[in-house]
Amino acid sequence: MPAYCFRLCTPDHHPHPTEQRELPDLRPALIAGHGLARKLLRHRGARAPLHGSLDIEDERNQPVARILLADLARQLS
């Protein structure tokens, strides 16, 4: 099963912990990524909005998808 890495990227370039999961293909990786991004946004709460993206990378550390946090925050509001 392929491994996908979920990497939070913010404008301040502060290093954030990554999460890696083994998932069958890109679709479950996107679903997991959206879940992680929603969790990040809920954790932020009413504090300053979180800018940046949650990047999904394959086993070779190549980007395969990007979830823009500001767009997701607008969808959730």
C-alpha positions in Angstrom: 0.0 0.0 0.0 1.4 3.5 -0.9 2.4 5.8 1.9 1.2 9.5 1.8 2.7 12.3 3.8 0.6 15.2 5.1 2.7 18.4 5.4 1.3 21.7 6.8 2.9 24.6 5.0 2.4 28.2 6.4 3.7 31.6 5.1 6.1 31.9 8.0 7.9 28.7 6.9 7.8 27.4 10.5 8.5 23.7 10.5 5.4 21.7 11.4 5.2 18.0 12.3 4.2 15.8 9.4 2.0 12.8 9.4 2.4 9.7 7.3 -0.3 7.1 6.5 -0.5 4.1 4.3 -3.5 4.4 2.1 -4.7 2.4 -1.0 -4.7 5.4 -3.4 -5.1 9.2 -3.8 -8.8 9.3 -3.0 -8.5 8.0 0.6 -5.5 10.3 0.9 -7.6 13.3 -0.1 -10.3 12.3 2.4 -7.8 11.9 5.2 -6.2 15.2 4.2 -9.5 17.1 4.4 -10.1 15.5 7.8 -6.7 16.7 9.1 -7.2 20.2 7.7 -10.7 20.4 9.3 -9.2 19.3 12.6 -6.5 22.0 12.3 -9.1 24.7 11.6 -11.3 23.6 14.5 -8.3 23.6 16.8 -7.6 27.2 15.7 -11.1 28.2 16.7 -11.7 31.9 16.7 -8.1 32.8 16.9 -6.4 34.4 13.9 -7.2 32.5 10.7 -4.7 29.9 9.6 -3.1 30.6 6.2 -1.3 28.2 4.1 -1.9 24.7 2.9 -1.9 21.1 3.7 0.2 19.4 1.1 -0.2 15.7 0.3 3.0 14.0 -0.9 3.6 10.5 -2.2 6.3 8.0 -1.2 8.8 9.9 -3.3 8.0 13.2 -1.5 6.4 14.4 -4.7 3.3 16.7 -4.2 0.1 15.0 -5.4 -2.5 17.4 -3.9 -2.8 20.7 -2.0 -5.6 21.7 0.3 -5.8 25.5 0.7 -6.7 26.2 4.4 -8.4 29.6 3.7 -10.7 28.0 1.0 -11.6 25.2 3.3 -12.3 27.7 6.2 -14.7 29.6 3.9 -16.5 26.4 3.0 -16.9 25.5 6.6 -18.2 28.9 7.7 
